[in-house]
Amino acid sequence: MPLPKRYEYFNNREGRAAFIAKTFEKEIAESQSALDVGCDYNTFKKIVGEKVTGVDLYGDPDIKIDLEKEKLSRFADRQFDFVVSTEVLEHLENLHEMVDELFRVSNRYVLISLPNCVDIFTRFNIFFRGKTGKFYGLPFEKPDDRHRWFFSHRELERFFQHYAHVHSVQISRRFLHCNYSSSWKGFLVRTFVKIFNVDIAAQSYWILLEKK
């Protein structure tokens, strides 16, 4: 069965932070504290306010942390009401451990987004152009960062359904995000996806889980 979809467009980190603040306004308002894992330049904190603590190895975080070396060990169990990690876990070798860490430090909500690595556009590039994209492939120079994982939205759905069952957490919301611009091309693709409800056209998978 096709997953729910959202179509709000953003093309930078500020836009993504605004999307999170708007889409999950209720849960953020209910939370007294929040942790942004992979905050980069703390754009989410600039919108939501001082109750957000941003952590990252790069950018301008409140606390610099190498997530592959120390995970979230600086924080206590259930320290934050709202924990968010968007487009981060796919860059880490210890993805499974980090999912556990997000839940360990959360008192209630965990919000995660991950790319749908085999969306229709990536498939087109692989099959017809022989290119695997900037996060994979073999560039001429060693990249500063790249994805460590390659998964589809269906694999992500199965993973989190299993995780929720095993760890007795509740899936509050999940959806596929179709990030198309307001250009005529974006309008045509967005219209096609809405009419035919095409899951593989979505670029990312979002899920909000809640501790019971």
C-alpha positions as CSV (number, residue, x, y, z in Angstrom):
1,M,0.0,0.0,0.0
2,P,1.4,3.5,-0.9
3,L,2.7,5.6,1.9
4,P,1.4,9.1,2.7
5,K,3.2,11.9,1.0
6,R,4.1,15.5,1.5
7,Y,5.1,18.0,-1.2
8,E,6.5,21.1,0.5
9,Y,9.6,22.3,-1.4
10,F,13.0,23.3,0.2
11,N,16.4,23.4,-1.3
12,N,18.7,24.1,1.7
13,R,19.2,23.4,5.4
14,E,17.3,26.5,6.4
15,G,14.3,25.3,4.4
16,R,14.5,21.8,5.9
17,A,14.6,23.2,9.4
18,A,11.5,25.4,8.7
19,F,9.8,22.3,7.3
20,I,10.5,20.4,10.5
21,A,9.3,23.2,12.7
22,K,6.0,23.6,10.7
23,T,5.3,19.9,10.2
24,F,6.0,18.8,13.8
25,E,4.8,22.1,15.5
26,K,2.6,20.3,17.9
27,E,5.2,17.8,19.1
28,I,7.9,20.5,19.4
29,A,5.6,22.8,21.4
30,E,4.9,19.9,23.8
31,S,8.6,19.4,24.4
32,Q,10.6,21.3,27.0
33,S,13.9,20.2,25.5
34,A,15.2,19.1,22.1
35,L,18.4,17.6,20.6
36,D,19.3,18.1,17.0
37,V,21.7,15.4,16.0
38,G,23.7,16.5,13.0
39,C,22.6,20.1,13.3
40,D,25.3,21.6,11.0
41,Y,24.9,25.4,11.5
42,N,22.1,25.1,14.1
43,T,19.3,26.3,11.7
44,F,16.7,24.3,13.6
45,K,17.7,26.0,16.9
46,K,17.5,29.4,15.2
47,I,13.8,28.8,14.4
48,V,12.7,26.9,17.6
49,G,14.8,28.6,20.2
50,E,17.1,27.9,23.1
51,K,15.4,24.7,24.1
52,V,17.3,23.0,21.2
53,T,20.8,21.7,21.7
54,G,22.6,21.1,18.4
55,V,25.4,18.5,18.0
56,D,27.6,17.8,15.0
57,L,31.3,17.4,14.1
58,Y,31.1,20.3,11.6
59,G,29.3,23.6,11.2
60,D,28.4,25.6,14.3
61,P,27.0,23.2,16.8
62,D,26.5,23.8,20.5
63,I,28.6,20.7,21.2
64,K,31.1,19.2,18.7
65,I,30.7,15.4,18.7
66,D,32.1,12.7,16.5
67,L,29.1,10.4,16.4
68,E,31.0,7.4,15.1
69,K,33.5,7.6,18.0
70,E,31.4,8.6,21.0
71,K,27.8,8.4,19.8
72,L,25.7,10.4,22.3
73,S,27.5,9.2,25.4
74,R,27.7,12.8,26.8
75,F,24.0,12.8,27.4
76,A,21.9,11.0,30.0
77,D,19.0,8.6,29.4
78,R,15.7,10.4,28.6
79,Q,17.4,13.8,28.7
80,F,15.5,15.4,25.8
81,D,11.8,15.3,25.0
82,F,12.3,15.7,21.3
83,V,15.2,14.2,19.4
84,V,15.6,14.9,15.7
85,S,18.1,13.5,13.2
86,T,17.5,14.3,9.5
87,E,19.6,13.2,6.6
88,V,22.4,12.1,9.0
89,L,22.4,8.4,9.8
90,E,23.1,7.4,6.2
91,H,26.5,9.1,6.6
92,L,27.5,6.9,9.7
93,E,28.9,3.4,9.8
94,N,27.3,2.8,13.2
95,L,23.7,3.5,12.0
96,H,22.1,0.8,14.1
97,E,23.9,1.9,17.3
98,M,22.9,5.5,16.6
99,V,19.2,4.7,16.3
100,D,19.5,3.0,19.7
101,E,21.2,6.1,21.0
102,L,18.5,8.5,19.7
103,F,16.0,6.5,21.7
104,R,18.1,6.2,24.7
105,V,18.4,10.0,25.2
106,S,14.8,10.7,24.2
107,N,12.1,11.0,26.8
108,R,9.3,10.9,24.2
109,Y,9.7,11.7,20.5
110,V,12.3,10.6,18.0
111,L,12.1,12.1,14.5
112,I,14.3,10.6,11.7
113,S,14.5,11.2,8.0
114,L,16.6,9.2,5.5
115,P,17.1,9.4,1.8
116,N,15.2,7.1,-0.6
117,C,18.5,6.1,-2.3
118,V,16.8,4.3,-5.2
119,D,14.2,6.9,-6.2
120,I,13.2,7.0,-9.8
121,F,15.7,9.8,-10.7
122,T,18.6,7.8,-9.2
123,R,17.5,4.7,-11.1
124,F,17.4,6.7,-14.3
125,N,20.9,8.0,-13.8
126,I,22.3,4.6,-13.0
127,F,20.6,2.7,-15.9
128,F,20.8,5.4,-18.6
129,R,23.8,7.6,-17.7
130,G,25.9,5.2,-15.7
131,K,26.2,7.6,-12.7
132,T,25.6,6.7,-9.1
133,G,25.4,10.2,-7.7
134,K,27.6,12.4,-5.6
135,F,27.3,10.3,-2.5
136,Y,28.4,7.1,-4.1
137,G,30.5,6.2,-7.2
138,L,34.2,6.8,-7.5
139,P,35.2,10.5,-7.7
140,F,38.7,11.6,-8.8
141,E,39.5,12.8,-5.3
142,K,38.7,11.3,-1.9
143,P,35.5,13.0,-0.7
144,D,35.1,14.6,2.7
145,D,31.9,12.7,3.3
146,R,29.7,10.2,1.6
147,H,26.8,7.8,2.3
148,R,27.7,4.6,4.0
149,W,24.3,3.0,3.3
150,F,22.2,2.4,0.2
151,F,18.5,1.6,0.9
152,S,15.1,2.1,-0.5
153,H,12.0,3.6,1.2
154,R,10.6,0.0,1.4
155,E,13.6,-1.2,3.3
156,L,13.4,1.8,5.7
157,E,9.7,1.0,6.2
158,R,10.4,-2.6,7.1
159,F,13.3,-1.6,9.3
160,F,11.4,0.8,11.4
161,Q,8.3,-1.3,11.6
162,H,10.5,-4.1,13.0
163,Y,12.3,-1.7,15.3
164,A,9.1,-0.3,16.7
165,H,7.8,-3.8,17.4
166,V,10.9,-5.1,19.0
167,H,11.5,-2.1,21.2
168,S,7.8,-1.3,22.0
169,V,7.8,2.2,20.6
170,Q,4.9,3.7,18.7
171,I,5.0,5.0,15.1
172,S,3.1,8.3,15.4
173,R,3.6,9.4,11.8
174,R,5.6,8.5,8.7
175,F,5.5,9.8,5.2
176,L,7.5,10.1,2.0
177,H,8.7,13.6,1.0
178,C,8.5,14.6,-2.6
179,N,10.7,17.6,-2.9
180,Y,9.7,19.2,-6.2
181,S,10.2,22.9,-7.1
182,S,7.5,25.2,-8.3
183,S,8.9,25.2,-11.8
184,W,6.9,23.8,-14.6
185,K,8.9,20.6,-14.5
186,G,8.4,20.3,-10.8
187,F,4.7,20.9,-11.3
188,L,4.4,18.2,-13.9
189,V,6.2,15.6,-11.8
190,R,4.3,16.5,-8.6
191,T,1.0,16.2,-10.5
192,F,2.0,12.8,-11.9
193,V,3.0,11.5,-8.5
194,K,-0.3,12.8,-6.9
195,I,-2.5,11.2,-9.6
196,F,-0.7,7.8,-9.6
197,N,0.6,7.8,-6.0
198,V,4.1,6.8,-7.1
199,D,6.2,6.0,-4.0
200,I,9.5,5.6,-5.9
201,A,9.4,9.2,-6.9
202,A,9.9,10.4,-3.3
203,Q,13.4,11.5,-2.4
204,S,13.2,10.8,1.4
205,Y,11.4,8.8,4.1
206,W,10.4,10.5,7.4
207,I,9.2,8.8,10.6
208,L,8.2,10.1,14.0
209,L,8.3,7.5,16.7
210,E,7.1,7.9,20.3
211,K,8.0,6.1,23.5
212,K,5.0,4.4,25.0
